[in-house]
């Protein structure tokens, strides 16, 4: 039987074989994150707590 760590390593190895990094997608996400953070700092968007997010889906 595999330990928890061994199971995680196996899952990670399996996912790596089907989900290859894509530089274009990573660049798009980096831009999105920067834009969202800038909007937050400008006060254009507000944050919510984890409890607020979870309550929405309960």
Secondary structure, DSSP 8 states (H G I E B T S, - for coil): ---HHHHHHHHHHHHHHH----HHHHHHHHHHHHHHHHHHHTTSS----HHHHHHHT-
